[in-house]
Amino acid sequence: MRSFENIRRSIAAPYALSLLLCVFVRPSDAAEQPEQQWPANPAPAEPQANPPEPHEVPPDRPISELDENQKPPPAPEQAKDEVKEETITVPPIREDLAAGPITTCKEIKPEQDNWLFRVRRTLAVTACASSAWLDSLFGDQFHYYEYLNTRGSLSVGTLWSEYDGFDPRLRARVRLQLPQWNERISAFAGRVGEDDYISDTEGEFDALPTRQFGGIEDESVLVGLGYSSPERTGNDFDAGVGVRIDLPLDPYARARYEIVRTFADHYVFRVRETVFWQNSEGFGSTTRFNIDRALSDRFLLRWNNVGKYTEETVGLEWFSEVTLFQRLNDKTGLAWQNHISGQSDAEVNLQRYGARVIMRRQLTPAWLFLEVRGGIEWPRMKTAEQRDSSFEAGVAFEMQFSADR
């Protein structure tokens, strides 16, 4: 009986409170109250057949413990059957319209509309796209600005001497960035002097190479991968592997270590040792020794010495050169050179000596350079030859290309 009485009182209390509010609340006060609407959304189209009455819901039990026939009907927004998600269909992008390396790198625009700027843009776009394509083999990211920094050069010219005759030159080289692999790894492609590049005996000037060991060799197309530190510390290690694009293919590998030191505020000492191998030439090594002396803001003196030994050479090939660099102005410089070269155990040990002057000038636009040289030397390769004087001359144009010069 006591439990029945408690239930009756709990149900009667709300009805009593409602009667008191109806007596003491004025109609004007009730009109000022905003009209409440429940539920906020429209009622469901099909209400449940037999919803539970309020008196059937026990007041002292949570809804989670009630039976299904005792739970109140869900609010309209909770009815999952009436919620429909709107699906937006997007047509797929055609593969030929998707942006790729070529499309992105073509954003490089020429500064002017003439054939020279268009040629440079074509070289820059090709280098950028080649770097992006090769780098995509190592990941799915696209480092746009890294590829734009791909740099290269193209030079065309000719050399002439009384001893060697005309020697036309066409050289190109580009270094491709591979940021997804490693910042120390880069790819190389170019048309260069094969032996000079692999053995690290290239001269100071790329447009018109200097004769160091015998005559100037023919250019070859080389491709490969290189390893080097992006920052030079004075104790640096570089390595590279590649192949000569010719039939039959001729692979090569090289490694070098360089030490650079400064002393007495005006001197720079540099020594570099290179060990290399080529399938057609076998093993070899090259030692370079340089000393630079800054004479003033306009003059720099350099003494360069190179020695090379391979399994195919007779004895040691050696070369020594003294160069005085002179800055005429911000765009023009001169190089005054005296050189001597030879080979031990050869038919003639002292093969060449002479002097030359090289002028290098920055043209307009700033990425175009002119190189002019003239000189005289006394060559002799065989004992049957007479050591006579031989004049030489040369001219070349060099174009440097990249999006960021």
Summary of the structure (lengths in Angstrom):
residues: 405
radius of gyration: 42.1
end to end distance: 99.7
largest distance: 141.3
contacts: 1060
relative contact order: 0.10
helix: 21%
strand: 40%
